[in-house]
Amino acid sequence: MAMPADTNAAGDIFGGWVLSQMDLAGGIAAGQRASGRVVTISVERMTFIRPVHVGDVLCVYCAISSVGRTSMKVAIEAWALRHRHGVREKVTDASFTFVAVDDTGRPRPVPPAPEAD
């Protein structure tokens, strides 16, 4: 939930706060796909469509869009649930790239995708 401490001088939620929430969600999705630790290496095409307001619930949706040897691109959308229970509006989207790393922080291969049942 967006809180007053997360606002800019205009009273809207900082874009950096929204970016941070998207990075957390994307890291979870990428970490699940990589079966381990991942790090963010880039954010592309971040587009702010609508502001997020105090009291909105930020809903973040992720989809793995491509997988390389050690990296993954994750398409991420953020939607605001207005005033905790109102209308949902898309507020931003971006493409994040994560790299799978080992315990020493060095890139490691992303394991093959599990087979569908």
N, C-alpha and C positions, 0 to 999 in steps of 0.2 A: 504494500500500500504506500502510495506517495504521501509523505509527511511534510509539514511546514518547514522543517530544517533542510529539506531538499530543494527549496525554491530559489530562483534568481530574483533580482531586483524588481522584475515585472510581475512576480507572483506565480510564475509558471515553474514547473519542475525542471531543474537543470538537465540539459541534454546529456551531460556526462553521467548523471545518475541513471538515466535510461540506458545508455551505452553499457554501463557497469552491470545492470540487471541482465541485459542481453548476453554479455560476455559470460556471466555465471551460468546461464541456461545453456548456452552453446557449449561451454566447457563440460557440462554434465553430459550432454548428448554425444559430444566427441569422445569423452572419456569412456562412455559405455561402449561405443563402437570400437575404440582402440583397446579396450580391456585394460585400462591403466591410465597413468598420468599423461596429460596433454598440456601444451602451452599455446597461447594465442600468438600468432605471428603477424596477422594483418586483419584489417577491417576495410572492406571495400563498399563503395556505393551506399553509404549511410544516408538515408533520405528521411528527413523529419517532415511528416505530413500534417500532423495536428499536435497541439501542445498537450501535455499531461498536467492535470491539475491536482491540488491537494485533495485527498480523499479518494482519488481514482485508484483502482486496483490494476496494476500492470500485469497483463497476461502475455507470456512470451512463448512462442511456438518455434520449434527447430526441426529442420529436415537435413540430413546428410545429402548434399548434392553431388559430391564426387569424392573419391578416395584415391590417393596416390600411394607411393611406396611408404612414405612416413607422414604424409599430411592428409588432411581432410578439409573440404570446404563445407560449411554449414550455412544454409539459407535460414535467416532468422527474421521473424516478424514480431512486433510488439503491438498489442491492442490494449486500449484503456477501457476498463469496465467503469463507466462514469458513476461516481458517488457510491461505489461499492456494489450497486445492484441495478444500475440503469442500463442504458444502451452501450453496446460495445462498438468502439471505433478504432480502426487501424491508425496507429500514431507514427510508426516508423518501420523500416526494414533495412537489412544489410546482409552482406555476405562476409562471414568470418572464416579465416583459415587457421586451423590448429595443427600442431605437430605432435605426434606421439613421442614421448621421451622416456628414457630409462631412469633408474635411481640416481644416476650421476648427472642427469639433465641433457644427455646426448640423444639425438634423434634415433628412433628405433622403428622397425617396420610395423605397420598396422597389420594385425592378423587378418586372414581372410574372413569374409562375412560368414556368419553361421548359416547353415543350410536351413531352408524353410521346411516345416513339417508338412 
